[in-house]
Amino acid sequence: KKYHTMATAVSTNMSTDNNSSTPEGGEVDTVYNELLDFLKATRADLRKAAADATLATLVSSSSSSSSDDDGADEATSTAINNEAAQRLTTLNAIHPLCRIASTLSPDHGSISALAALSVLSSHDLVGNQSIEDFLDAKGVGRMLEIALSSPPTPVTTAASVSALASDNKEEPSKVAEEWKVWRQQVNYACALLANATRTERGAIDFIGLSFPDEAVPSNLSRKTDESKEEEEKEADDDNVGASAYGKRETKPTATLLLSRFLNPSFTDTSSPAHDRAVASMSAKTGMDDLEEYDSDDDNNLDDESNNNELEPQKMDPMSEEYYDPYQHVAAVIMNIAQLDTGREFLLRLIHSSKKSSDNKKLDSIDEKKKDNNTQSTSHLQSLLPQLTSPNLHRRQGIAGTLKNCCFSRDSIWWLLNIVQMDKSLLLTLAGPEELSIDEKVGLDPDYWLLGPQKVREPDSLVRLYVTEALLLLLASGRRARETLRERRTYVIIKLADMVEENEEVSERMLECVQYLRRDEDGTEEGSS
């Protein structure tokens, strides 16, 4: 009780120092050193109090300014917040915060620790150093354990639990609260993975821990092939009621994380944040009257020098964004796709056979039938539907992933003719404009069948990634350009450019048009 009171006093002193205009340097150093000691304490209640104090220090100064004269209050608040982040990073508070976050118990301060790590890893001044410390503390492995942890109840019951919680908001059930905490923990863990993989070292660490089959321990080597096939089928169904390293231990961690990312059952569809996201995508509006959802101002593509990258996964610790706990996995996939190993993982073909018991007997006699019943797909193909997801983080991450995959020039023919990536890309740029008969000739009907109900992608960063992906396909060689000309790509890009308000996206569209309208006489195959 004595030490818990001391930890509470530290939190009070830090809040006082943050609100004062001229805090004493020596006193502040003492307070931060005491906080670090409490973060390393052996008692769980002390660590929780210290984690709460750390989070309060980082976010207490992020409130809006109360002064309307010259904004002095807001500037002072931002400076103190930066000072808190710098002091915590200098004292290497990342290591004890990672240990607290790994407890997976809100009673031990895991939520506050994860939120504090998210703030530090996405900070403008100390973000890079925080990520380095995060990687030194084996943060990638710790966050993967949280992301693949088992939910409170089987995922098949998640929808019913969320529905009951929305009907009885005043007194939510214990199970609903457990699901809420689990979603919040997983959401922070995935956001931290997204921040960490923005660096080359973080992406390599993620690949090293996730991609090899040896990364997931296996004790099934002595089992028969038939039992292996049955357990792989159970893994595909993602029965998350089992342990993360139980029935699915024959699959690498990246595959497990991807399967959860693609499983919609984890999303809380009863959340108001989910309803707002769906409404923003289903609204029947054009590019000119997007007043409530103006992503151009949010992304600042014209002002930011690094406008081709996703912004750090900054999250308000008190927000409701965790309704989709695996939303930030899209940014992780985009980041690892910048490496050759990551692209190979996404583009590698996965062979699966769907056979009945009668076919198994016939296949033992006729091997040709076995080949005919084998279907090939890839992780990349399973990600394409995410371009129409109501979640903005998913659309941004997958659009960037497709762009990065287009750097693999050896796979361009496969991307165009088998995956038909150009159709998925162009569908995001197609809008409600009415096409003439000449424009419809040779054009896929899916671009114009919806008519006025077709909504063009409202986010400028997604449109930028999509346009740059098309530009990479066009620049890959003459044969790729001829294929895209035959599919009337120019019609969609021309109409999209007519209503495009972002200058950089418009410039990329103009480059695409120049490739499509160029004279190919005398151009060798493969030349860009």
Secondary structure as a PSIPRED ss2 file (coil, helix, strand):
# PSIPRED VFORMAT (PSIPRED V4.0)

   1 K C   1.000  0.000  0.000
   2 K H   0.000  1.000  0.000
   3 Y H   0.000  1.000  0.000
   4 H H   0.000  1.000  0.000
   5 T H   0.000  1.000  0.000
   6 M H   0.000  1.000  0.000
   7 A H   0.000  1.000  0.000
   8 T H   0.000  1.000  0.000
   9 A H   0.000  1.000  0.000
  10 V H   0.000  1.000  0.000
  11 S H   0.000  1.000  0.000
  12 T H   0.000  1.000  0.000
  13 N H   0.000  1.000  0.000
  14 M H   0.000  1.000  0.000
  15 S H   0.000  1.000  0.000
  16 T H   0.000  1.000  0.000
  17 D H   0.000  1.000  0.000
  18 N H   0.000  1.000  0.000
  19 N H   0.000  1.000  0.000
  20 S C   1.000  0.000  0.000
  21 S C   1.000  0.000  0.000
  22 T C   1.000  0.000  0.000
  23 P C   1.000  0.000  0.000
  24 E C   1.000  0.000  0.000
  25 G H   0.000  1.000  0.000
  26 G H   0.000  1.000  0.000
  27 E H   0.000  1.000  0.000
  28 V H   0.000  1.000  0.000
  29 D H   0.000  1.000  0.000
  30 T H   0.000  1.000  0.000
  31 V H   0.000  1.000  0.000
  32 Y H   0.000  1.000  0.000
  33 N H   0.000  1.000  0.000
  34 E H   0.000  1.000  0.000
  35 L H   0.000  1.000  0.000
  36 L H   0.000  1.000  0.000
  37 D H   0.000  1.000  0.000
  38 F H   0.000  1.000  0.000
  39 L H   0.000  1.000  0.000
  40 K C   1.000  0.000  0.000
  41 A C   1.000  0.000  0.000
  42 T C   1.000  0.000  0.000
  43 R C   1.000  0.000  0.000
  44 A H   0.000  1.000  0.000
  45 D H   0.000  1.000  0.000
  46 L H   0.000  1.000  0.000
  47 R H   0.000  1.000  0.000
  48 K H   0.000  1.000  0.000
  49 A H   0.000  1.000  0.000
  50 A H   0.000  1.000  0.000
  51 A H   0.000  1.000  0.000
  52 D H   0.000  1.000  0.000
  53 A H   0.000  1.000  0.000
  54 T H   0.000  1.000  0.000
  55 L H   0.000  1.000  0.000
  56 A H   0.000  1.000  0.000
  57 T H   0.000  1.000  0.000
  58 L H   0.000  1.000  0.000
  59 V H   0.000  1.000  0.000
  60 S H   0.000  1.000  0.000
  61 S H   0.000  1.000  0.000
  62 S H   0.000  1.000  0.000
  63 S C   1.000  0.000  0.000
  64 S C   1.000  0.000  0.000
  65 S C   1.000  0.000  0.000
  66 S C   1.000  0.000  0.000
  67 S C   1.000  0.000  0.000
  68 D C   1.000  0.000  0.000
  69 D C   1.000  0.000  0.000
  70 D C   1.000  0.000  0.000
  71 G C   1.000  0.000  0.000
  72 A H   0.000  1.000  0.000
  73 D H   0.000  1.000  0.000
  74 E H   0.000  1.000  0.000
  75 A H   0.000  1.000  0.000
  76 T H   0.000  1.000  0.000
  77 S H   0.000  1.000  0.000
  78 T H   0.000  1.000  0.000
  79 A H   0.000  1.000  0.000
  80 I H   0.000  1.000  0.000
  81 N H   0.000  1.000  0.000
  82 N H   0.000  1.000  0.000
  83 E H   0.000  1.000  0.000
  84 A H   0.000  1.000  0.000
  85 A H   0.000  1.000  0.000
  86 Q H   0.000  1.000  0.000
  87 R H   0.000  1.000  0.000
  88 L H   0.000  1.000  0.000
  89 T H   0.000  1.000  0.000
  90 T H   0.000  1.000  0.000
  91 L C   1.000  0.000  0.000
  92 N C   1.000  0.000  0.000
  93 A C   1.000  0.000  0.000
  94 I H   0.000  1.000  0.000
  95 H H   0.000  1.000  0.000
  96 P H   0.000  1.000  0.000
  97 L H   0.000  1.000  0.000
  98 C H   0.000  1.000  0.000
  99 R H   0.000  1.000  0.000
 100 I H   0.000  1.000  0.000
 101 A H   0.000  1.000  0.000
 102 S C   1.000  0.000  0.000
 103 T C   1.000  0.000  0.000
 104 L C   1.000  0.000  0.000
 105 S C   1.000  0.000  0.000
 106 P H   0.000  1.000  0.000
 107 D H   0.000  1.000  0.000
 108 H H   0.000  1.000  0.000
 109 G C   1.000  0.000  0.000
 110 S H   0.000  1.000  0.000
 111 I H   0.000  1.000  0.000
 112 S H   0.000  1.000  0.000
 113 A H   0.000  1.000  0.000
 114 L H   0.000  1.000  0.000
 115 A H   0.000  1.000  0.000
 116 A H   0.000  1.000  0.000
 117 L H   0.000  1.000  0.000
 118 S H   0.000  1.000  0.000
 119 V H   0.000  1.000  0.000
 120 L H   0.000  1.000  0.000
 121 S H   0.000  1.000  0.000
 122 S C   1.000  0.000  0.000
 123 H C   1.000  0.000  0.000
 124 D C   1.000  0.000  0.000
 125 L C   1.000  0.000  0.000
 126 V C   1.000  0.000  0.000
 127 G H   0.000  1.000  0.000
 128 N H   0.000  1.000  0.000
 129 Q H   0.000  1.000  0.000
 130 S H   0.000  1.000  0.000
 131 I H   0.000  1.000  0.000
 132 E H   0.000  1.000  0.000
 133 D H   0.000  1.000  0.000
 134 F H   0.000  1.000  0.000
 135 L H   0.000  1.000  0.000
 136 D H   0.000  1.000  0.000
 137 A C   1.000  0.000  0.000
 138 K C   1.000  0.000  0.000
 139 G H   0.000  1.000  0.000
 140 V H   0.000  1.000  0.000
 141 G H   0.000  1.000  0.000
 142 R H   0.000  1.000  0.000
 143 M H   0.000  1.000  0.000
 144 L H   0.000  1.000  0.000
 145 E H   0.000  1.000  0.000
 146 I H   0.000  1.000  0.000
 147 A H   0.000  1.000  0.000
 148 L C   1.000  0.000  0.000
 149 S C   1.000  0.000  0.000
 150 S C   1.000  0.000  0.000
 151 P C   1.000  0.000  0.000
 152 P C   1.000  0.000  0.000
 153 T C   1.000  0.000  0.000
 154 P C   1.000  0.000  0.000
 155 V H   0.000  1.000  0.000
 156 T H   0.000  1.000  0.000
 157 T H   0.000  1.000  0.000
 158 A H   0.000  1.000  0.000
 159 A H   0.000  1.000  0.000
 160 S H   0.000  1.000  0.000
 161 V H   0.000  1.000  0.000
 162 S H   0.000  1.000  0.000
 163 A H   0.000  1.000  0.000
 164 L H   0.000  1.000  0.000
 165 A H   0.000  1.000  0.000
 166 S H   0.000  1.000  0.000
 167 D H   0.000  1.000  0.000
 168 N C   1.000  0.000  0.000
 169 K C   1.000  0.000  0.000
 170 E C   1.000  0.000  0.000
 171 E C   1.000  0.000  0.000
 172 P C   1.000  0.000  0.000
 173 S C   1.000  0.000  0.000
 174 K H   0.000  1.000  0.000
 175 V H   0.000  1.000  0.000
 176 A H   0.000  1.000  0.000
 177 E H   0.000  1.000  0.000
 178 E H   0.000  1.000  0.000
 179 W H   0.000  1.000  0.000
 180 K H   0.000  1.000  0.000
 181 V H   0.000  1.000  0.000
 182 W H   0.000  1.000  0.000
 183 R H   0.000  1.000  0.000
 184 Q H   0.000  1.000  0.000
 185 Q H   0.000  1.000  0.000
 186 V H   0.000  1.000  0.000
 187 N H   0.000  1.000  0.000
 188 Y H   0.000  1.000  0.000
 189 A H   0.000  1.000  0.000
 190 C H   0.000  1.000  0.000
 191 A H   0.000  1.000  0.000
 192 L H   0.000  1.000  0.000
 193 L H   0.000  1.000  0.000
 194 A H   0.000  1.000  0.000
 195 N H   0.000  1.000  0.000
 196 A H   0.000  1.000  0.000
 197 T C   1.000  0.000  0.000
 198 R C   1.000  0.000  0.000
 199 T C   1.000  0.000  0.000
 200 E H   0.000  1.000  0.000
 201 R H   0.000  1.000  0.000
 202 G H   0.000  1.000  0.000
 203 A H   0.000  1.000  0.000
 204 I H   0.000  1.000  0.000
 205 D H   0.000  1.000  0.000
 206 F H   0.000  1.000  0.000
 207 I H   0.000  1.000  0.000
 208 G H   0.000  1.000  0.000
 209 L H   0.000  1.000  0.000
 210 S H   0.000  1.000  0.000
 211 F C   1.000  0.000  0.000
 212 P C   1.000  0.000  0.000
 213 D H   0.000  1.000  0.000
 214 E H   0.000  1.000  0.000
 215 A H   0.000  1.000  0.000
 216 V C   1.000  0.000  0.000
 217 P C   1.000  0.000  0.000
 218 S C   1.000  0.000  0.000
 219 N C   1.000  0.000  0.000
 220 L C   1.000  0.000  0.000
 221 S C   1.000  0.000  0.000
 222 R C   1.000  0.000  0.000
 223 K C   1.000  0.000  0.000
 224 T C   1.000  0.000  0.000
 225 D H   0.000  1.000  0.000
 226 E H   0.000  1.000  0.000
 227 S H   0.000  1.000  0.000
 228 K H   0.000  1.000  0.000
 229 E H   0.000  1.000  0.000
 230 E H   0.000  1.000  0.000
 231 E H   0.000  1.000  0.000
 232 E H   0.000  1.000  0.000
 233 K H   0.000  1.000  0.000
 234 E H   0.000  1.000  0.000
 235 A H   0.000  1.000  0.000
 236 D H   0.000  1.000  0.000
 237 D C   1.000  0.000  0.000
 238 D C   1.000  0.000  0.000
 239 N C   1.000  0.000  0.000
 240 V C   1.000  0.000  0.000
 241 G C   1.000  0.000  0.000
 242 A C   1.000  0.000  0.000
 243 S C   1.000  0.000  0.000
 244 A C   1.000  0.000  0.000
 245 Y C   1.000  0.000  0.000
 246 G C   1.000  0.000  0.000
 247 K C   1.000  0.000  0.000
 248 R C   1.000  0.000  0.000
 249 E C   1.000  0.000  0.000
 250 T C   1.000  0.000  0.000
 251 K C   1.000  0.000  0.000
 252 P C   1.000  0.000  0.000
 253 T H   0.000  1.000  0.000
 254 A H   0.000  1.000  0.000
 255 T H   0.000  1.000  0.000
 256 L H   0.000  1.000  0.000
 257 L H   0.000  1.000  0.000
 258 L H   0.000  1.000  0.000
 259 S H   0.000  1.000  0.000
 260 R H   0.000  1.000  0.000
 261 F H   0.000  1.000  0.000
 262 L C   1.000  0.000  0.000
 263 N C   1.000  0.000  0.000
 264 P H   0.000  1.000  0.000
 265 S H   0.000  1.000  0.000
 266 F H   0.000  1.000  0.000
 267 T C   1.000  0.000  0.000
 268 D C   1.000  0.000  0.000
 269 T C   1.000  0.000  0.000
 270 S C   1.000  0.000  0.000
 271 S C   1.000  0.000  0.000
 272 P H   0.000  1.000  0.000
 273 A H   0.000  1.000  0.000
 274 H H   0.000  1.000  0.000
 275 D H   0.000  1.000  0.000
 276 R H   0.000  1.000  0.000
 277 A H   0.000  1.000  0.000
 278 V H   0.000  1.000  0.000
 279 A H   0.000  1.000  0.000
 280 S H   0.000  1.000  0.000
 281 M H   0.000  1.000  0.000
 282 S H   0.000  1.000  0.000
 283 A C   1.000  0.000  0.000
 284 K C   1.000  0.000  0.000
 285 T C   1.000  0.000  0.000
 286 G C   1.000  0.000  0.000
 287 M C   1.000  0.000  0.000
 288 D C   1.000  0.000  0.000
 289 D C   1.000  0.000  0.000
 290 L C   1.000  0.000  0.000
 291 E C   1.000  0.000  0.000
 292 E C   1.000  0.000  0.000
 293 Y C   1.000  0.000  0.000
 294 D C   1.000  0.000  0.000
 295 S H   0.000  1.000  0.000
 296 D H   0.000  1.000  0.000
 297 D H   0.000  1.000  0.000
 298 D H   0.000  1.000  0.000
 299 N H   0.000  1.000  0.000
 300 N C   1.000  0.000  0.000
 301 L C   1.000  0.000  0.000
 302 D C   1.000  0.000  0.000
 303 D C   1.000  0.000  0.000
 304 E C   1.000  0.000  0.000
 305 S C   1.000  0.000  0.000
 306 N C   1.000  0.000  0.000
 307 N C   1.000  0.000  0.000
 308 N C   1.000  0.000  0.000
 309 E C   1.000  0.000  0.000
 310 L C   1.000  0.000  0.000
 311 E C   1.000  0.000  0.000
 312 P C   1.000  0.000  0.000
 313 Q C   1.000  0.000  0.000
 314 K C   1.000  0.000  0.000
 315 M C   1.000  0.000  0.000
 316 D C   1.000  0.000  0.000
 317 P C   1.000  0.000  0.000
 318 M C   1.000  0.000  0.000
 319 S C   1.000  0.000  0.000
 320 E C   1.000  0.000  0.000
 321 E H   0.000  1.000  0.000
 322 Y H   0.000  1.000  0.000
 323 Y H   0.000  1.000  0.000
 324 D C   1.000  0.000  0.000
 325 P C   1.000  0.000  0.000
 326 Y C   1.000  0.000  0.000
 327 Q C   1.000  0.000  0.000
 328 H C   1.000  0.000  0.000
 329 V H   0.000  1.000  0.000
 330 A H   0.000  1.000  0.000
 331 A H   0.000  1.000  0.000
 332 V H   0.000  1.000  0.000
 333 I H   0.000  1.000  0.000
 334 M H   0.000  1.000  0.000
 335 N H   0.000  1.000  0.000
 336 I H   0.000  1.000  0.000
 337 A C   1.000  0.000  0.000
 338 Q C   1.000  0.000  0.000
 339 L C   1.000  0.000  0.000
 340 D H   0.000  1.000  0.000
 341 T H   0.000  1.000  0.000
 342 G H   0.000  1.000  0.000
 343 R H   0.000  1.000  0.000
 344 E H   0.000  1.000  0.000
 345 F H   0.000  1.000  0.000
 346 L H   0.000  1.000  0.000
 347 L H   0.000  1.000  0.000
 348 R C   1.000  0.000  0.000
 349 L E   0.000  0.000  1.000
 350 I E   0.000  0.000  1.000
 351 H E   0.000  0.000  1.000
 352 S E   0.000  0.000  1.000
 353 S E   0.000  0.000  1.000
 354 K C   1.000  0.000  0.000
 355 K C   1.000  0.000  0.000
 356 S C   1.000  0.000  0.000
 357 S H   0.000  1.000  0.000
 358 D H   0.000  1.000  0.000
 359 N H   0.000  1.000  0.000
 360 K H   0.000  1.000  0.000
 361 K H   0.000  1.000  0.000
 362 L H   0.000  1.000  0.000
 363 D H   0.000  1.000  0.000
 364 S H   0.000  1.000  0.000
 365 I H   0.000  1.000  0.000
 366 D C   1.000  0.000  0.000
 367 E H   0.000  1.000  0.000
 368 K H   0.000  1.000  0.000
 369 K H   0.000  1.000  0.000
 370 K H   0.000  1.000  0.000
 371 D H   0.000  1.000  0.000
 372 N H   0.000  1.000  0.000
 373 N C   1.000  0.000  0.000
 374 T E   0.000  0.000  1.000
 375 Q E   0.000  0.000  1.000
 376 S E   0.000  0.000  1.000
 377 T E   0.000  0.000  1.000
 378 S E   0.000  0.000  1.000
 379 H H   0.000  1.000  0.000
 380 L H   0.000  1.000  0.000
 381 Q H   0.000  1.000  0.000
 382 S H   0.000  1.000  0.000
 383 L H   0.000  1.000  0.000
 384 L H   0.000  1.000  0.000
 385 P H   0.000  1.000  0.000
 386 Q H   0.000  1.000  0.000
 387 L H   0.000  1.000  0.000
 388 T H   0.000  1.000  0.000
 389 S C   1.000  0.000  0.000
 390 P C   1.000  0.000  0.000
 391 N C   1.000  0.000  0.000
 392 L H   0.000  1.000  0.000
 393 H H   0.000  1.000  0.000
 394 R H   0.000  1.000  0.000
 395 R H   0.000  1.000  0.000
 396 Q H   0.000  1.000  0.000
 397 G H   0.000  1.000  0.000
 398 I H   0.000  1.000  0.000
 399 A H   0.000  1.000  0.000
 400 G H   0.000  1.000  0.000
 401 T H   0.000  1.000  0.000
 402 L H   0.000  1.000  0.000
 403 K H   0.000  1.000  0.000
 404 N H   0.000  1.000  0.000
 405 C H   0.000  1.000  0.000
 406 C C   1.000  0.000  0.000
 407 F C   1.000  0.000  0.000
 408 S C   1.000  0.000  0.000
 409 R H   0.000  1.000  0.000
 410 D H   0.000  1.000  0.000
 411 S H   0.000  1.000  0.000
 412 I H   0.000  1.000  0.000
 413 W H   0.000  1.000  0.000
 414 W H   0.000  1.000  0.000
 415 L H   0.000  1.000  0.000
 416 L H   0.000  1.000  0.000
 417 N H   0.000  1.000  0.000
 418 I C   1.000  0.000  0.000
 419 V C   1.000  0.000  0.000
 420 Q C   1.000  0.000  0.000
 421 M H   0.000  1.000  0.000
 422 D H   0.000  1.000  0.000
 423 K H   0.000  1.000  0.000
 424 S H   0.000  1.000  0.000
 425 L H   0.000  1.000  0.000
 426 L H   0.000  1.000  0.000
 427 L H   0.000  1.000  0.000
 428 T H   0.000  1.000  0.000
 429 L H   0.000  1.000  0.000
 430 A C   1.000  0.000  0.000
 431 G C   1.000  0.000  0.000
 432 P C   1.000  0.000  0.000
 433 E C   1.000  0.000  0.000
 434 E C   1.000  0.000  0.000
 435 L C   1.000  0.000  0.000
 436 S C   1.000  0.000  0.000
 437 I H   0.000  1.000  0.000
 438 D H   0.000  1.000  0.000
 439 E H   0.000  1.000  0.000
 440 K H   0.000  1.000  0.000
 441 V C   1.000  0.000  0.000
 442 G C   1.000  0.000  0.000
 443 L C   1.000  0.000  0.000
 444 D C   1.000  0.000  0.000
 445 P H   0.000  1.000  0.000
 446 D H   0.000  1.000  0.000
 447 Y H   0.000  1.000  0.000
 448 W C   1.000  0.000  0.000
 449 L C   1.000  0.000  0.000
 450 L C   1.000  0.000  0.000
 451 G H   0.000  1.000  0.000
 452 P H   0.000  1.000  0.000
 453 Q H   0.000  1.000  0.000
 454 K C   1.000  0.000  0.000
 455 V C   1.000  0.000  0.000
 456 R C   1.000  0.000  0.000
 457 E C   1.000  0.000  0.000
 458 P C   1.000  0.000  0.000
 459 D C   1.000  0.000  0.000
 460 S H   0.000  1.000  0.000
 461 L H   0.000  1.000  0.000
 462 V H   0.000  1.000  0.000
 463 R H   0.000  1.000  0.000
 464 L H   0.000  1.000  0.000
 465 Y H   0.000  1.000  0.000
 466 V H   0.000  1.000  0.000
 467 T H   0.000  1.000  0.000
 468 E H   0.000  1.000  0.000
 469 A H   0.000  1.000  0.000
 470 L H   0.000  1.000  0.000
 471 L H   0.000  1.000  0.000
 472 L H   0.000  1.000  0.000
 473 L H   0.000  1.000  0.000
 474 L H   0.000  1.000  0.000
 475 A H   0.000  1.000  0.000
 476 S C   1.000  0.000  0.000
 477 G C   1.000  0.000  0.000
 478 R H   0.000  1.000  0.000
 479 R H   0.000  1.000  0.000
 480 A H   0.000  1.000  0.000
 481 R H   0.000  1.000  0.000
 482 E H   0.000  1.000  0.000
 483 T H   0.000  1.000  0.000
 484 L H   0.000  1.000  0.000
 485 R H   0.000  1.000  0.000
 486 E H   0.000  1.000  0.000
 487 R C   1.000  0.000  0.000
 488 R C   1.000  0.000  0.000
 489 T H   0.000  1.000  0.000
 490 Y H   0.000  1.000  0.000
 491 V H   0.000  1.000  0.000
 492 I H   0.000  1.000  0.000
 493 I H   0.000  1.000  0.000
 494 K H   0.000  1.000  0.000
 495 L H   0.000  1.000  0.000
 496 A H   0.000  1.000  0.000
 497 D H   0.000  1.000  0.000
 498 M H   0.000  1.000  0.000
 499 V H   0.000  1.000  0.000
 500 E C   1.000  0.000  0.000
 501 E C   1.000  0.000  0.000
 502 N C   1.000  0.000  0.000
 503 E H   0.000  1.000  0.000
 504 E H   0.000  1.000  0.000
 505 V H   0.000  1.000  0.000
 506 S H   0.000  1.000  0.000
 507 E H   0.000  1.000  0.000
 508 R H   0.000  1.000  0.000
 509 M H   0.000  1.000  0.000
 510 L H   0.000  1.000  0.000
 511 E H   0.000  1.000  0.000
 512 C H   0.000  1.000  0.000
 513 V H   0.000  1.000  0.000
 514 Q H   0.000  1.000  0.000
 515 Y H   0.000  1.000  0.000
 516 L H   0.000  1.000  0.000
 517 R H   0.000  1.000  0.000
 518 R C   1.000  0.000  0.000
 519 D C   1.000  0.000  0.000
 520 E C   1.000  0.000  0.000
 521 D C   1.000  0.000  0.000
 522 G C   1.000  0.000  0.000
 523 T C   1.000  0.000  0.000
 524 E C   1.000  0.000  0.000
 525 E C   1.000  0.000  0.000
 526 G C   1.000  0.000  0.000
 527 S C   1.000  0.000  0.000
 528 S C   1.000  0.000  0.000
